[in-house]
């Protein structure tokens, strides 16, 4: 059990706690945040990927049962782990700033029933998908800390699933917001 492993698990928990707190805050305002999987049940592919990453980090940190070959690091050394922790911390900071930028528009999934206004300021002036950038940055950080096959495969599949979700959201935003979204699309990059 290294400091980097324990810190990565704590940061992962912080990431989840931030989402739950924000969802609870919006729910008190009557806003339904969790609309994940309502427009496409294939969205749920993200759940087992995130759970695989979380369990692998927990198994490596606290000795939970898992086949050793799955969590054996590709290389030894601490530098990559420290870089990974820095990426995770940056991702959480960016994620928190993105939630502030989102305001009442934050949703987990595509809300076709009650979409809010198009958000183009704050973190969204830098990227059209700052939350997904933060997710990917965080998981890349976890890879650098744990450096094993499970996290490698899960992060690669997660990145593909996120890109699929981004494309779906772009179609929805183009249909729903029209010219406003097209102008925004021209001035802000999809990712970075």
N, C-alpha and C positions, 0 to 999 in steps of 0.2 A: 504494500500500500504506500504509494508515494504522494507527496503533497499535490503534484499535478493531477493525479487521478482523483483524489478527494475533491480538489478544487473544481475539476471538470464536472463531477457529479453535482456539486453544490450549485454551480452555474447553470447546469441543465434544469435543476429544480427551480432556480430563480426565474428562468425563462418561462417555465410552465406557470409559476405563481403570478408572474406579471400578466400573462394572458387571462388567467382566471379572475384576477382582481379587476382588470379592464372590462371583462365580460360582465362581471357582477355590477360594476358601476353603471354600465349602459343598460343592463336589465332593469335597474331601479328607475331608469328614465323611460322604461317601456320599450326599449330597443332589443330585439332578438338578435343576438350576435352569432350564435352557432347555427348556421344554415348549411353547414358542410354536408355534401353528399345529396342535397335535395335536387340538384339539376342533373347530376350524374353519379350513380352509385359507385363508379370506378374511382371516385375521389378517395374512397376508403383504402386504396392501396397505400396511401401515405401513413396510415395508422400502424400497420405491422412494420413498416420501415423504421418509423420513429421508435416503436417499441423494441425492435431489434437493436438499434443503436443504444437506447437507454439501458437495456438489459446487459448488453455487452460491456458497457462502461461500468455498470454496477458489478458485474461478475468479475471483471479484471480488478476492480478496486477493492471489493469486499469478499472475494473468493466464493461467489455464488456458483452453483454447478453449471459448468459449460465445458465442452471438449477443449482441452488446452490448445490444440492446433488452431482453433478458431480465434483465440485471443492472444496468441503468441505474437509479439511485435515483430514487424519486418526488419527493424534495425534497432540498435541500442543507442543510448545517448539522451541527454536531457534538453539540448538546444531546441529541437523540434517541438518538444512538449511545452517549453516556455513560449515559443512563437504561437503554438496552439492556444495556450491560455490567453495570450494577448488578443488573438483573433476572437476567441469566445467573449472576452470582456468588451471588445469593440462591437461585436454583434449585439450584445445585450444593450449596450448604450445606444446604438443605432436603432434597435428595436423599440426601446422606450421613447426615443425622440420621434419615431415613426408613429407610434400610438398617439402621441400628443398631436402630431400633424393631422392624423386621421380624424380627430374629434369624434363626432357621433357617427361617422361613416364606417367605422371599423366593423368588419364582418369576417367570419371564418367560413368561406365559401361564397358563392354567387347568390345574392339576395335579389331574385327577380320580382318578388312580391312588393318589397319596400326598399328599393335602392335609395340611397341618400345622395347628396350633391357630389359632384366630381371634385376630388381633392387634388390640387396641383401645386400647393405651396409647401413650405417646410421641406421635409425629407423628399417629398414628391416632386420638388423642383429639380432634384438631382437625379432621381430614378423614378420610373413609373411603377416599379415593383420593389420598393425598399424593404418591405417585410420579407419577401422571398430572398432578397440579397442577404439580409441578416440571417435568415435560417441557414442558407448555404454557407455563409461565412462561419457561422457557429459550428456547423457539422464538419466543415473542413478543419476547424480548430480542434474538434474532438478527434478527428482522424490523426492529426499531428501529435496529439497527446497519447492516443492508444495504439495507432499504427498497426492495425490488424485486418485480417481478411473480411470479417463480418462488417466492420464499420466501412471499409473500402467499398464493398459491394452495395451496402445499404445507402451510403452517401451518393454513389453513382446513380442508383435507381431513383433515389429521392430527387436528385437534380433533374432527371428525365421527367419524373412525374410533376415536378414543379413547373418545368417548361411547358408541359402539356396544359397545366392549369392556367398558366399565364396566357397562352394562346386562346384558351376558352374565354378567359376574362376579357381579353382584348376584343374578341368578337362581340361579347355582350356590351362592353363599354361603347364600341363604335355604333352599335344599333341603338343603344339607349341615349347616348349623349351627342351623337352625330358630329356636327362641325366643331363643337367645343372640344370633344375628345381628339378629333383629327388635328386641331391646332396644338393641343397639348402633346400629342404623339410626336409632332414635328420638332418640338423644343426640348423634350426630355427623353433620354435613352430608356430602352426597355429595362436594362439592368444597371450597368455603370457607364 
